[in-house]
Amino acid sequence: MKKTELGRYFDRVIASSDMGYPKEDERFWINAQKTLDFDKDRTLFIDDTPEVIDSAINYGIRYVLVKNMPSSRSNPPISNKYLSIDSFSELLP
């Protein structure tokens, strides 16, 4: 976040390790909900793994995006199932 300066657009950022479970586990979402007190109908969740996006949707997160090409060393995942972005700059005003 510091490198990209995206941190200024977020109130708080968490890692799955902070919640004690991987994002594919419903307990991650339960702990994240308790910690962040987010509104599922107003939350945008972005991840580079379609299986994690599935988990977010199953928990009730309304808005999701897949981040293509998560690193310059890997090929972008192909997702025909979800809307995707190539760069976070696509979301900025």
N, C-alpha and C positions, 0 to 999 in steps of 0.2 A: 504494500500500500504506500509506503514512503517513496519507493522508487517511481511509482506511477502517479503519485499525488492524488490518487482516487480516495484516500482516506477522508478527505474533507467533505465528501458527499455522504458519509455514513455516520450515524450516531454511535454505533458500536459494531465491531467485527468479532466473530468467534470462529474457532476451529473445532472440528469434530472432537478432537482430543480434549477440549475444554468441557465437552458435554459427557465424556466418558464412553461414548458409543460411536460407531461409524454412522454416516448419514443414511445408510441403507436400513438402519435399525430404527423402528418406531420410537424407541426410548430416546434416541438422539433428539427427535422432534419434540417429544414431551418435555425433556430438559431444556431445550432451546426455547420453547414456549414459556416455560416458567422463568427462565433467565431474562429473556428479551421482552416478554409480554407483547408480542406482535399480533396484529390483526391478520388472520389468514386471508381475508378478502381484500386486503390492501398491501400485501407483501409481494415483492418481486424476488424470486430466488433464481440465481444463475449458477450453473455448474457445468463442468466439462464432461460429465458422465451421464448418459441417458438413464442408467439404472438409478442413479441418485435423484434425477428429476422425477422418475416414476415414484420413488419413495416420498418426495415432497408433495406430489399430487395426491398420493394415497392418504397423506396426513391432512390434506385439505388446503394446501397452498394454492391460491388462485392463479397467480401469474408466474410463469417459468420461462426461462430461456436456456438454450444450450450454448456454451462458449466454445466455438470452434478453435482448433489448433491451440490447445492450452499452453504449449511451449514450442519454441522454435525447433526443438529436437524431435518432435513427434508429428506424425501425420494427423490432420484434422479428422475427428470422428465424423462419420456420415450419419446424420439424423434427419430422416424424412418425417419423423413423428412430431417433432417440436420446432418451433421457431428458433432460429439461431442467430448469433452475432459473431463476427470475426474479431472485433475490437470493442473494448468498453467505451471508446470514444463515440461509437454509434449511439450511445445512450445519453450523451452529454449535450447540453444546449449550445 
